[in-house]
Amino acid sequence: LSTRDAGYGVIRFNKAERYTTIECWPRNVQMSDPEATQYEDWPIKISQMDNFEIKEGFELPSLRISKKDQVVTVRDEYSKEVISSIRIQGNEYQPRVLAEGKYTLEIGEGDSLKRIFGLPAQKRKSEKLPITL
């Protein structure tokens, strides 16, 4: 326990801003002390959107949803595998996927869940898809 690698971690979730901060503190440091410092290169801050960021992938139609802050789940049409699922902020969202193919969108939750089947993914999709829940 006397090596420089001994210590403890703290994970802080900021739900409003959608990011996680991961801290790494040396074992004998009082983290509430204003002079206390973490190990070198810490803390690490990760945005929720960093978990599945697709820059060079394919797009599904841009969604305009009648209710704000809905859950949008993208499933592979063939395998039914969940590709992504996120509670969006606002009522517009551009789903992205890694591969061409057809996808199912699930929008909303509970009794107001709406499914749209057979949406093709393309390199650039400018189509706007209005969704009424």
Number of C-alpha atoms within 10 A of each C-alpha: 7 8 8 9 12 12 16 13 12 10 13 11 13 12 9 6 9 11 16 16 15 15 17 20 21 18 16 10 14 12 13 8 8 7 8 11 16 16 13 8 8 13 17 11 14 14 12 15 11 9 9 13 12 14 9 11 15 19 23 27 20 17 18 17 19 14 13 14 15 23 15 22 19 23 20 20 17 11 8 11 12 14 15 16 16 15 13 14 11 13 14 20 18 15 20 24 24 15 14 14 15 16 24 22 22 18 23 20 13 6 7 11 13 15 13 12 13 13 16 16 21 18 14 11 15 12 11 14 15 13 15 11 14
